Amino acid sequence: MSSMETAAEHERILREIESTDTNCIGPTLRSVYDGQEHGLFMEKLDVRIRNHDREIEKMCNHHFQGFVDSITELLKVRGEAQKLKSQVTETNRHLQEDGKQLITSMEELKQCRVQQSNIATTIDKLSHCLPVLEMYSRLQEQMKAKRYYPALRTLEQLEHTCLPRAGQYRFCSIMAENIPVLRTQIRDTAMTQLRDFLESIRKHSDKIGETAIRQAQLQRSLDSSVSTQPRPLIGRRGRKEAVASVASTVTGVDSDGHGGSPVSEQDSGILDVEDEEEEEVPGAQDLVDFSPVYSCLHIYTVLGLRDVFENYYRKQRRKQARLVLQPHSNMHETLEGYRRYFNQIVGFFVVEDHVLHTTQGLVNRAYVEELWELALSKIVAALRTHSSYCDDPDLVLDLKNLIVLFADTLQGYGFPVSQLFDMLLEMRDQYGEILLKRWNITFRQVLDQDNFSPIPVSTEHEYKHYTSQFPLQDPELDKLPFPKKLPFSEFVPKVYSQLKEFIYACLKYSEDLHLSSTEVDDMIRKSTNLLLTRTLSHCLQYAIKKKNVGLAELVQVIINTTHLEQSCHFLEEFISNITNVPPDTVNATKLYGTSTFKDARHAAEAEIYTSLNAKIDQFLQLADYDWLAPVQGGGALEASDYLLDLIAFLNSTFSVFTNLPGTTSEHATLPGKVAQTACMSACKHISTSLMQLLLDPEVRQISMGALHQLNADVQECEGFARAGPVAGFQGDTLLLAFSDLRQLLELFTQWDWSTYLADYGKSSCKYLRVNPHTTLTLLDKMKETSRKNVVFAQFRKTDRDRQRLIDAVIKQLRGLIAQHHA
């Protein structure tokens, strides 16, 4: 079994050697040498080799003839090959000789191809480099010409388009390194120009505003004028389009802020129009070159710094706004100060309005409105403060007109100005107060210069002159021949004219305030009422109350105020005519002139009464009664001298009251009731004063003789009353002023005590007006007189009886008084 396995293993190894690549036979042979049958394997290997040799021999024997035939054929082919080689060599020689010229031509062609390729490459490179050089040259020219926005555009194109195409060249690297420097230079230069522009418009805002206001004034005057062919004038919209067109021409930017690059930048910002002699006022915005703003805006937009630019511009303009809105401390002294203040503000906002409408977002509506709200509050505050210092109505009126023009100008640019008109309505009250102060001085001057006497007129011309100043309607006076006298003094036409002047002054202020006719009418009427009730009333009171005013002057004041009162409805019509508001309009304010002149007249009447009584007191102070005078027998007593003088004075005075010298018109007389009241007041005052003389505590004794003298004086007064110094009294009405004194004197002079005591308290009593207290006081004084003469009285039975009768009467009077009180 073992030899069979060994034989099989050797067979396997042999097959493996026959079939395996020589390089991989090592492991197989190793397995032979590892075994114990090496010699046996070698024998088998020799046997296998011999078998293969026999097979090879058999195969060679089988193919030998073919091999011989192949060698024979190969020898034949060698000969042919030798011929072919000779032919090929010859052909190659001919070809080499013939190709030398071609090779030379090909070399020349190759060299031309290389040159052509180099030329094409050079042209291509130059085509990329030349635009860079041209662009850079253009950039330098633009920088030199200060056309910075086009330069920035050129710079952007050079950096992002031309240089990348040109390739890596040294000059390109230098240019690329210089681009940030140029960009910074352009940005700084543009900002410098903007600063110059801002500084320039700050300095020239006065001129810009003045032009804008002048244009608005021209517009308003042309609107108010009537013309068949109105002259074309640039309005707000047309003005903006014109300015936008000018700005586009100068800056290359359309009205929306788009378009080409600016073609010029002027750092002044103000165009010179001083030498223009055209009739039309140039637009305010036509004076300003906005190209620095547009240029800087576009430059910063391209640089990606638009927000920085917007913030800087707005911040600087806010600072300028604060400076513009700060008024000078002495602005209120002259109108020019206000005009300069308004011009600067208008100039500021005209610029902002144009920037708003010609740029996209540099300033927006909210920013401008915020600035305007700030400005409006400061303007109103400044005007309130400075206008309060003004005491000249002409300056206030000029200021009002200037404010209206200022407001209309800014309203034309779309700014709300209602607060300015509200402030003007507030200033109206101040204007009214200033007018009242001026007219107070005027009225006082008129009163001081008045002679308080009727106006003499000698010609028709003079008469018409005064009647044109004052609406006098007196047919009787018209019929009188010249010369004649007007019933009133110069005060009346002058005051009436001044009232109309005041109304005109109020009307002037109400113009252009956008008020309705009703509002204007109400304002004028209220102001006129203040003039009447405060100013004129106080002046009349001053004239009436001042010292050294005679009765004749007071009478003339009453006549004057009566005529002025009658003229009040003419003032009503005058106001209605100038305001076109009917006087019977519902809720229309009525003039208080009637009550004002009535109050003045009543004050003058009261002053007449007071002055007349004071004159009477002066005469009464001259009274020198002998209170212990004895009874004189025989003949009637004469009145006292002082009383005769007093009666003469009263007659003279009341003759003046009832018929002024040199006049015949009924309007020249004191009103009847006033004269009657004055006469009654004078009589009562005389009666009361004489009664007080009797009851004066300092007069301790009164004799019957003194009572008789006093009775004679009273009779003289009663004679004056009966004579009727003033017409209009019915019967003996004026005598009633002396009835108390008359009954008292009759009681004592007639010694009718029985009647008095018996009828006391009855309505039919003869001595109804005699007060028991008064009689008791008088009896006490008579009793004192009797007591002083007691030494002599005891020798005269009549005196003793009289003393006893006085005591009895006093006792009964005291009983009556006690009973009456009980």
C-alpha positions in Angstrom: 0.0 0.0 0.0 2.7 2.4 0.8 4.5 1.8 -2.5 1.3 2.5 -4.4 0.7 5.7 -2.5 4.3 6.8 -3.2 4.0 6.0 -6.9 0.7 8.0 -7.0 2.3 10.9 -5.3 5.3 10.9 -7.7 2.9 10.8 -10.6 1.0 13.8 -9.2 4.2 15.7 -8.8 5.3 15.0 -12.3 2.0 16.2 -13.7 2.3 19.3 -11.6 5.8 19.9 -12.9 4.6 19.5 -16.5 1.7 21.8 -16.1 3.1 24.4 -13.7 5.0 27.5 -14.7 8.7 27.2 -14.1 8.7 30.0 -11.6 6.3 28.2 -9.4 8.0 24.8 -9.4 10.0 25.5 -6.3 7.4 24.3 -3.7 6.7 21.2 -5.8 10.4 20.2 -5.8 10.7 21.0 -2.1 8.0 18.5 -1.4 10.0 15.8 -3.3 13.1 16.6 -1.3 11.2 16.6 1.9 10.1 13.0 1.3 12.2 9.8 1.7 11.7 8.5 -1.8 14.0 10.9 -3.6 15.8 8.3 -5.6 12.7 6.6 -6.7 11.3 10.0 -7.9 14.5 10.6 -9.9 14.1 7.3 -11.6 10.6 8.1 -12.5 11.6 11.5 -13.7 14.3 10.0 -16.0 11.7 7.6 -17.4 9.3 10.5 -18.0 12.1 12.5 -19.7 13.0 9.7 -22.0 9.3 9.3 -22.9 9.2 12.9 -23.9 12.4 12.7 -25.9 10.9 9.9 -27.9 7.8 11.9 -28.6 9.9 14.9 -29.7 11.9 12.8 -32.0 8.8 11.3 -33.5 7.4 14.8 -34.1 10.6 16.1 -35.6 10.8 13.1 -37.9 7.2 13.8 -38.9 7.8 17.5 -39.7 11.4 17.4 -41.1 10.3 17.6 -44.8 8.3 20.6 -44.2 11.2 22.2 -42.4 13.4 21.7 -45.4 10.9 23.1 -47.7 10.6 26.2 -45.5 14.3 26.7 -45.5 14.4 26.5 -49.3 11.6 29.1 -49.6 13.4 31.3 -47.1 16.5 31.3 -49.2 14.5 32.4 -52.2 12.9 35.2 -50.2 16.3 36.4 -49.1 17.3 37.2 -52.6 14.1 39.1 -53.3 14.6 40.9 -50.0 18.0 42.0 -51.1 16.5 43.5 -54.3 13.8 45.2 -52.3 16.3 46.6 -49.9 18.3 48.1 -52.8 15.2 49.6 -54.3 14.1 51.1 -50.9 17.5 52.5 -50.3 17.5 54.1 -53.7 14.1 55.4 -53.2 15.0 56.8 -49.8 18.0 58.5 -51.3 15.9 60.1 -54.0 13.3 61.1 -51.4 15.9 62.6 -49.1 17.3 64.6 -51.9 13.9 65.8 -53.1 12.7 66.6 -49.4 15.6 68.9 -48.5 13.9 71.9 -50.2 10.5 71.0 -48.7 12.1 70.7 -45.2 13.6 74.2 -45.7 10.2 75.6 -46.7 8.6 73.8 -43.8 11.1 75.3 -41.4 10.4 78.8 -42.9 6.7 78.1 -42.6 7.1 77.0 -39.0 9.0 80.2 -38.2 6.3 82.3 -39.8 3.7 80.4 -37.8 5.5 81.1 -34.6 5.8 84.8 -35.5 2.1 84.9 -36.4 1.2 83.3 -33.1 3.4 85.8 -31.2 1.8 88.7 -33.1 -1.7 87.4 -32.3 -0.8 87.0 -28.7 0.7 90.5 -28.5 -2.3 92.0 -30.2 -4.6 90.2 -27.7 -2.6 91.3 -24.7 -2.4 94.9 -26.1 -6.2 94.8 -26.7 -6.6 94.2 -22.9 -3.9 96.6 -21.8 -4.7 99.5 -24.0 -8.2 100.0 -22.5 -6.6 100.0 -19.1 -4.1 102.7 -20.1 -6.8 104.7 -21.9 -9.2 104.3 -18.9 -6.4 105.3 -16.5 -5.6 108.3 -18.7 -9.2 109.3 -18.7 -9.3 108.9 -14.9 -6.4 111.3 -14.6 -8.1 113.8 -16.8 -11.3 113.5 -14.9 -9.5 113.9 -11.6 -7.7 117.0 -13.0 -11.0 118.4 -14.2 -12.6 117.7 -10.8 -15.2 115.5 -12.3 -15.2 113.1 -9.5 -18.3 111.2 -10.0 -17.3 110.1 -13.6 -13.8 109.5 -12.2 -15.3 107.1 -9.7 -17.3 105.3 -12.3 -14.1 105.0 -14.4 -12.3 103.7 -11.4 -14.9 101.1 -10.8 -14.8 100.0 -14.4 -11.0 99.9 -14.3 -10.8 97.9 -11.2 -13.5 95.3 -11.9 -13.4 95.0 -15.7 -10.2 96.2 -17.4 -7.5 95.2 -14.9 -8.6 91.6 -14.5 -8.6 91.2 -18.3 -5.2 92.8 -18.7 -3.4 90.1 -16.7 -0.5 90.3 -14.3 1.7 93.2 -15.3 3.7 95.5 -13.2 1.9 98.6 -14.3 -1.4 96.9 -13.6 -0.2 96.1 -10.1 0.8 99.7 -9.6 -2.6 100.8 -10.8 -4.4 98.3 -8.6 -2.4 99.5 -5.6 -3.3 103.2 -6.4 -7.1 102.6 -6.8 -7.9 102.7 -3.0 -5.9 105.9 -2.7 -7.7 107.5 -5.6 -11.1 106.4 -4.2 -10.3 107.9 -0.8 -9.1 111.1 -2.5 -12.4 111.3 -4.5 -14.4 110.7 -1.4 -12.5 113.3 0.6 -12.7 115.9 -2.2 -16.4 115.3 -2.6 -16.9 115.8 1.1 -14.9 119.0 1.0 -17.1 120.3 -1.8 -20.2 119.4 0.2 -18.8 121.2 3.2 -18.1 124.3 1.1 -21.7 124.0 -0.3 -23.2 123.8 3.1 -21.2 126.7 4.3 -22.1 128.7 1.2 -25.9 128.1 1.5 -25.7 129.0 5.2 -24.1 132.3 4.3 -26.5 132.9 1.4 -29.7 131.6 2.9 -30.7 135.2 3.4 -30.4 136.0 -0.3 -32.2 132.7 -1.2 -35.0 133.4 1.1 -35.3 137.0 0.0 -35.6 135.9 -3.6 -38.2 133.3 -2.7 -40.3 135.8 -0.7 -40.0 138.4 -3.5 -41.3 135.8 -5.9 -44.2 134.9 -3.7 -45.0 138.5 -3.3 -45.0 139.0 -7.0 -47.2 136.0 -7.4 -49.7 137.3 -4.9 -49.7 140.8 -6.4 -50.3 139.3 -9.9 -53.1 137.1 -8.6 -54.8 140.0 -7.0 -54.5 142.3 -10.0 -57.0 142.2 -12.9 -55.3 141.8 -16.3 -56.6 140.8 -19.6 -53.4 139.0 -20.5 -51.8 137.9 -17.3 -48.1 137.5 -17.5 -46.9 133.9 -17.1 -45.2 133.4 -13.8 -43.5 130.3 -12.5 -45.7 128.8 -9.9 -44.8 126.1 -7.4 -45.0 123.2 -9.8 -43.6 125.1 -12.7 -40.9 126.6 -10.5 -39.9 123.1 -9.3 -39.8 121.8 -12.9 -37.7 124.8 -14.0 -35.3 124.3 -11.1 -35.1 120.6 -11.8 -34.4 121.3 -15.5 -31.6 123.8 -14.5 -30.3 121.3 -12.0 -30.4 118.5 -14.7 -28.5 120.7 -17.1 -25.9 121.7 -14.6 -25.5 118.4 -12.8 -26.7 115.7 -15.3 -29.3 114.5 -12.8 -33.0 114.4 -13.5 -35.7 115.5 -11.0 -35.8 112.1 -9.4 -32.1 112.0 -8.7 -31.2 109.6 -11.6 -29.3 110.1 -14.7 -25.8 110.6 -15.9 -22.9 111.9 -13.9 -22.4 115.5 -13.0 -20.5 117.5 -15.6 -19.4 120.2 -13.2 -19.1 120.9 -9.5 -18.9 124.4 -8.1 -18.0 124.6 -4.5 -19.8 128.0 -4.0 -23.3 126.5 -4.4 -24.6 129.9 -5.4 -25.1 131.0 -9.0 -24.4 134.6 -9.9 -27.6 136.3 -11.0 -26.8 139.8 -9.7 -26.4 141.2 -13.2 -29.6 139.9 -14.7 -31.9 142.7 -15.7 -34.9 140.6 -16.5 -38.3 141.8 -15.3 -39.2 138.4 -13.8 -37.8 137.6 -10.4 -35.6 134.4 -10.9 -36.7 131.3 -8.9 -35.1 131.1 -5.6 -33.8 127.6 -6.4 -32.3 128.9 -9.6 -29.8 130.7 -7.5 -28.4 127.5 -6.1 -26.1 125.0 -7.8 -26.9 121.7 -6.2 -24.3 119.7 -8.1 -22.0 119.3 -5.1 -24.9 117.6 -3.2 -25.8 115.3 -6.2 -22.1 114.5 -6.9 -21.3 113.7 -3.3 -24.6 111.6 -3.0 -23.7 109.6 -6.0 -20.1 109.2 -5.0 -21.0 107.9 -1.5 -23.7 105.7 -3.1 -21.2 104.1 -5.4 -18.7 103.7 -2.5 -21.5 101.9 -0.4 -21.5 104.8 2.1 -24.8 106.3 1.4 -26.0 106.0 5.0 -22.9 107.7 6.2 -23.5 110.6 3.8 -27.2 110.9 4.6 -26.5 111.0 8.4 -23.7 113.6 7.9 -25.9 115.8 5.7 -28.9 115.7 8.0 -26.7 116.3 11.1 -25.1 119.3 9.5 -28.4 120.7 8.3 -29.9 120.3 11.7 -27.0 122.3 13.2 -27.6 125.0 10.6 -31.3 125.0 11.3 -30.6 125.7 15.0 -28.4 128.6 14.0 -30.9 130.0 11.5 -33.7 129.7 14.1 -31.8 131.6 16.7 -33.0 135.2 16.4 -30.8 138.2 17.2 -31.4 139.8 20.6 -32.3 143.1 19.0 -34.4 141.7 16.3 -37.5 143.5 17.6 -36.0 146.9 17.2 -36.5 147.2 13.4 -38.5 145.5 10.7 -35.2 144.7 8.9 -34.2 142.4 11.8 -37.4 140.4 11.3 -37.0 140.4 7.5 -33.5 139.0 7.8 -34.7 136.3 10.2 -37.5 135.2 7.9 -35.3 135.3 4.8 -32.8 132.9 6.4 -35.5 130.5 7.4 -37.2 130.6 4.0 -33.8 130.1 2.3 -33.1 127.1 4.5 -36.4 125.3 3.8 -36.4 126.2 0.1 -33.1 124.3 -0.2 -34.4 121.4 1.8 -37.6 121.2 -0.3 -35.6 121.1 -3.5 -33.2 118.4 -2.1 -36.3 116.4 -1.0 -37.8 116.5 -4.5 -34.6 116.0 -6.5 -32.9 113.2 -4.6 -34.1 109.8 -3.6 -33.9 109.5 0.2 -31.2 111.9 1.0 -33.9 113.7 3.0 -37.4 112.3 3.3 -40.7 113.9 4.1 -40.6 112.8 7.7 -37.2 114.5 8.2 -38.3 117.7 6.6 -41.6 117.7 8.6 -39.6 117.1 11.8 -37.3 120.0 10.9 -40.3 122.2 10.1 -42.1 121.3 13.4 -39.0 122.2 15.3 -38.6 125.5 13.3 -42.3 126.3 13.7 -42.3 126.0 17.5 -39.1 128.1 17.7 -40.4 130.7 15.2 -43.6 131.1 17.1 -41.8 131.4 20.5 -39.3 133.9 19.1 -42.0 136.0 17.5 -44.1 136.0 20.7 -41.2 137.1 22.7 -39.8 139.8 20.5 -43.2 141.2 19.4 -44.1 141.7 23.0 -41.4 144.3 23.2 -43.0 146.3 20.3 -45.1 149.3 21.2 -45.4 150.8 17.7 -48.6 149.8 15.9 -47.1 150.6 12.5 -44.2 148.2 13.2 -46.6 145.5 14.4 -48.7 145.9 11.2 -45.5 145.7 9.0 -44.5 142.7 11.0 -47.9 141.1 10.5 -47.6 141.7 6.7 -44.1 140.2 6.7 -45.3 137.1 8.7 -48.2 136.7 6.2 -45.8 136.9 3.3 -43.4 134.5 5.1 -46.2 132.0 5.7 -47.6 132.3 2.1 -44.1 131.7 0.8 -43.5 128.5 2.8 -47.1 127.4 2.2 -46.4 127.5 -1.5 -43.7 124.9 -0.9 -46.1 122.6 1.0 -45.3 123.5 4.6 -48.2 123.8 7.0 -48.4 127.3 8.4 -51.7 127.3 10.4 -49.8 127.9 13.6 -48.4 131.1 12.2 -51.8 132.4 11.4 -53.0 131.3 14.9 -50.1 133.3 16.3 -51.2 136.3 14.1 -54.6 136.1 15.7 -52.9 136.2 19.1 -50.9 139.2 18.0 -54.1 140.9 16.9 -55.0 141.3 20.6 -51.5 142.8 21.3 -51.9 145.1 18.2 -55.3 146.2 19.5 -53.8 147.0 22.9 -51.0 149.1 21.2 -53.6 150.9 19.1 -55.6 151.6 22.2 -52.6 153.2 23.9 -51.9 155.3 20.8 -55.5 156.4 20.5 -55.6 157.1 24.2 -52.8 159.6 23.7 -54.6 161.0 20.6 -57.9 161.4 22.4 -56.2 163.2 25.3 -54.4 165.5 22.9 -57.8 166.2 21.2 -59.4 166.9 24.6 -56.5 169.1 25.8 -56.5 171.1 22.6 -60.3 171.5 22.5 -61.7 174.9 23.5 -65.1 173.4 24.5 -67.0 175.9 22.5 -69.3 175.6 19.4 -67.5 175.6 16.1 -68.0 178.9 14.2 -68.4 178.5 10.4 -68.6 181.5 8.1 -68.7 179.9 4.7 -70.3 177.0 2.9 -66.9 175.4 2.3 -66.1 175.3 6.1 -69.6 173.9 6.8 -69.1 171.1 4.3 -65.7 170.5 5.6 -67.0 169.7 9.1 -70.1 167.9 7.9 -67.9 165.6 5.8 -65.9 164.8 8.9 -69.0 164.2 11.1 -72.5 163.1 10.0 -74.4 166.1 11.3 -78.1 166.0 10.3 -79.8 169.2 11.4 -82.2 170.7 8.8 -82.8 173.8 10.9 -79.1 174.5 11.2 -78.8 174.0 7.4 -81.4 176.7 6.8 -79.6 179.3 9.0 -77.5 181.9 7.2 -73.8 182.3 7.5 -72.0 182.9 9.8 -73.4 180.4 12.2 -72.1 177.9 14.8 -72.2 174.2 14.9 -73.6 172.9 18.2 -70.5 170.8 19.1 -66.9 171.7 19.5 -63.8 170.6 17.5 -63.7 167.5 19.7 -66.6 165.8 18.0 -65.4 165.7 14.3 -61.9 164.9 15.5 -63.0 162.0 17.7 -65.4 160.7 15.0 -62.5 160.8 12.4 -60.2 159.1 14.9 -62.8 156.3 15.4 -62.8 155.7 11.7 -59.1 155.8 11.5 -59.0 153.2 14.3 -61.4 151.0 12.4 -59.2 151.3 9.3 -56.2 150.3 11.4 -58.0 147.2 12.6 -59.1 146.4 9.1 -55.5 146.6 7.8 -54.4 144.0 10.3 -57.2 141.6 9.4 -56.2 141.6 5.7 -54.6 138.5 4.3 -55.3 136.5 7.5 -57.7 134.2 5.5 -60.6 135.3 7.7 -64.2 135.4 6.6 -66.0 138.7 6.3 -68.0 137.9 9.4 -64.9 137.2 11.4 -63.3 140.5 10.3 -66.5 142.3 11.1 -66.6 140.8 14.6 -62.9 141.5 15.2 -63.3 145.2 14.2 -66.5 145.6 16.3 -64.9 144.1 19.4 -61.8 146.2 19.0 -63.9 149.3 18.5 -66.0 148.5 21.5 -62.8 148.3 23.6 -61.8 151.7 22.2 -65.1 153.1 23.1 -65.6 151.5 26.5 -62.1 151.7 27.8 -60.0 154.3 26.0 -62.4 156.9 25.0 -64.5 156.5 28.1 -61.5 156.9 30.3 -60.4 160.0 28.3 -63.8 161.5 28.7 -63.8 160.7 32.4 -60.3 162.3 32.6 -61.6 165.4 30.8 -64.6 165.6 33.1 -62.8 165.0 36.4 -59.8 167.1 35.8 -59.4 170.3 37.8 -60.5 173.7 36.6 -63.3 172.4 34.4 -65.9 175.0 34.2 -69.7 174.5 34.0 -69.7 175.7 30.4 -67.1 173.1 29.5 -69.1 170.4 31.1 -72.2 171.5 29.3 -70.3 171.4 26.0 -69.1 167.8 26.9 -72.7 166.8 27.4 -73.6 168.3 24.0 -70.6 166.7 22.4 -71.4 163.2 23.8 -75.0 163.6 22.8 -74.0 164.1 19.1 -71.4 161.3 19.3 -74.1 159.1 20.7 -76.4 159.9 17.8 -73.6 159.1 15.3 -73.1 155.6 16.6 -75.4 154.1 14.0 -73.3 155.8 11.3 -70.3 154.0 12.7 -72.2 150.7 12.5 -73.0 151.4 8.8 -69.4 152.4 8.2 -68.1 149.1 9.6 -70.7 147.1 7.6 -69.7 148.9 4.4 -66.0 148.1 4.7 -66.6 144.5 5.8 -69.6 143.8 3.6 -71.5 142.3 6.5 -75.0 143.6 7.1 -75.5 145.1 10.5 -78.5 142.9 11.2 -76.6 139.7 10.8 -77.3 137.1 13.4 -74.9 137.1 16.3 -73.2 140.3 15.0 -71.5 142.2 17.7 -73.1 145.6 18.5 -71.2 148.7 19.2 -71.3 149.9 22.8 -70.9 153.6 21.7 -74.3 154.6 22.9 -73.7 153.3 26.4 -70.2 154.8 26.4 -71.4 158.3 25.5 -74.4 157.9 27.8 -72.0 157.1 30.7 -69.8 160.0 29.8 -72.8 162.3 29.6 -74.1 161.0 33.0 -70.6 161.6 34.5 -70.6 165.1 33.1 -74.1 165.7 34.4 -73.0 164.4 37.8 -70.0 166.6 37.6 -72.2 169.6 36.8 -74.3 168.9 39.8 -71.2 168.5 42.0 -69.5 171.5 40.5 -72.7 173.6 40.9 -73.1 172.5 44.5 -69.5 173.3 45.1 -70.0 176.8 43.7 -73.1 177.2 45.9 -71.0 176.1 48.9 -68.5 178.7 48.1 -71.2 181.4 48.3 -72.7 179.8 51.4 -69.3 180.0 53.1 -69.7 183.8 52.8 -72.9 183.6 54.9 -72.4 185.6 58.1 -75.6 185.5 60.1 -76.0 187.2 63.5 -77.7 184.4 65.3 -78.5 186.7 68.3 -79.9 189.5 66.2 -83.0 191.1 67.7 -86.3 191.3 65.9 -86.4 194.5 63.8 -89.7 196.3 63.7 -91.1 197.9 60.6 -90.4 197.2 56.9 -89.5 194.0 55.2 -86.1 192.6 55.6 -83.7 192.4 52.7 -82.0 189.2 51.7 -78.4 188.7 52.5 -75.8 190.0 50.1 -74.2 186.6 49.7 -77.5 185.1 48.7 -78.2 187.8 46.2 -74.9 187.0 44.6 -75.7 183.3 44.6 -79.0 183.9 42.9 -77.4 186.1 40.3 -74.8 183.4 39.7 -77.5 180.8 39.3 -79.5 182.9 36.9 -76.4 183.5 34.8 -75.5 179.8 34.9 -78.9 178.5 33.9 -79.1 181.0 31.1 -75.9 179.5 29.8 -77.4 176.0 30.2 -80.5 176.8 28.2 -79.0 178.9 25.5 -75.3 178.8 24.6 -73.9 182.0 23.3 -73.9 182.5 19.6 -76.1 179.5 18.8 -79.8 179.1 17.9 -80.0 175.4 17.2 -81.9 173.2 19.7 -78.9 170.9 19.6 -76.8 173.6 21.2 -78.8 173.7 24.5 -78.3 171.4 27.4 -80.9 168.7 27.5 -84.0 169.9 29.3 -84.0 167.1 31.9 -80.3 167.8 32.7 -81.0 171.6 33.2 -84.1 170.8 35.3 -82.2 168.3 37.4 -79.3 170.7 37.9 -81.7 173.5 38.9 -83.6 171.2 41.3 -80.3 169.9 42.7 -79.1 173.5 43.3 -82.3 174.5 45.0 -82.3 171.4 47.2 -78.6 171.9 48.0 -79.3 175.6 49.0 -82.3 174.5 51.2 -80.3 171.7 52.8 -77.3 173.9 53.4 -79.5 176.6 55.0 -81.1 173.9 57.2 -77.7 172.7 58.2 -76.8 176.3 59.1 -79.7 176.4 61.5 -78.9 173.0 63.0 -75.2 173.5 63.1 -74.0 172.3 66.6 -71.6 175.2 66.8 -74.5 177.6 66.7 -75.8 177.2 70.3 -78.2 180.1 70.4 -80.6 181.4 67.8 -82.8 184.5 68.2 -86.1 185.2 66.5 -84.4 188.1 64.6 -82.0 185.6 63.0 -84.9 183.4 62.0 -86.6 186.4 60.3 -83.4 187.2 58.4 -83.1 183.6 57.3 -86.8 183.7 56.3 -86.1 186.7 54.1 -83.3 184.8 52.4 -85.5 181.8 51.8 -88.1 184.1 50.3 -85.5 185.3 47.9 -84.7 181.7 47.0 -88.4 181.0 46.5 -88.6 184.1 44.2 -85.8 182.6 42.2 -87.7 179.3 42.0 -90.9 181.0 40.9 -89.1 182.9 38.2 -88.5 179.6 36.4 -84.8 179.8 35.6 -85.2 176.6 33.7 -88.2 175.8 31.5 -90.1 172.6 31.9 -91.1 172.6 35.6 -94.8 172.1 36.2 -96.4 174.6 38.5 -94.5 175.2 41.7 -92.5 172.0 41.5 -89.2 173.9 42.1 -90.6 175.4 45.2 -90.8 172.0 46.8 -87.1 172.1 47.2 -87.6 174.8 49.9 -90.8 173.4 51.4 -89.1 171.8 54.5 -87.3 175.0 55.3 -90.4 177.1 54.5 -92.7 175.2 56.8 -90.1 175.2 59.6 -89.5 178.9 59.4 -93.3 179.7 59.2 -93.9 177.5 62.3 -91.3 179.5 64.3 -92.0 183.0 62.9 -95.7 182.6 63.3 -95.3 180.7 66.5 -98.2 178.4 65.4 -97.4 175.6 67.9 -101.0 174.8 68.7 -101.7 173.9 65.0 -98.5 171.9 64.7 -99.2 169.9 67.9 -102.8 169.4 67.2 -102.4 168.2 63.5 -99.1 166.3 64.1 -99.2 163.0 62.3 -102.2 163.9 60.1 -101.8 163.9 56.3 -103.6 167.2 56.1 -101.2 168.8 58.6 -100.1 172.3 57.6 -96.5 171.6 58.8 -96.3 168.0 57.5 -92.6 168.4 56.4 -91.5 169.7 59.9 -89.6 167.1 61.8 -90.2 167.2 65.6 -86.5 166.5 66.2 -85.6 169.5 64.1 -88.0 171.8 66.0 -86.8 170.4 69.3 -83.2 171.2 68.4 -84.1 174.7 67.3 -86.2 175.3 70.4 -83.3 174.3 72.6 -81.2 176.9 70.9 -83.9 179.5 71.4 -84.2 178.4 75.0 -80.5 179.0 75.5 -80.9 182.5 74.1 -83.8 183.2 76.6 -81.8 181.7 79.5 -78.9 184.0 78.7 -81.3 186.9 79.0 -83.0 185.6 82.1 -81.9 188.7 84.1 -83.7 190.9 81.7 -86.5 188.5 81.1 -87.7 188.7 84.7 -88.6 192.3 84.3 -90.5 191.6 81.0 -93.7 189.6 81.5 -93.8 188.8 77.7 -90.4 187.2 77.8 -91.2 185.2 80.9 -94.4 184.0 79.2 -92.5 183.1 76.1 -89.9 181.2 78.1 -92.7 179.2 79.8 -94.3 178.6 76.4 -91.0 177.3 74.9 -90.7 174.9 77.9 -94.2 173.7 77.4 -93.7 173.2 73.7 -90.5 171.3 74.3 -92.2 169.1 76.8 -95.1 168.3 74.4 -92.6 167.7 71.6 -90.7 165.2 73.6 -93.9 163.5 74.5 -94.9 163.3 70.8 -91.5 162.0 69.9 -91.7 159.3 72.6 -95.3 158.5 71.7 -94.3 158.3 68.0 -91.4 155.9 68.7 -93.6 153.8 71.0 
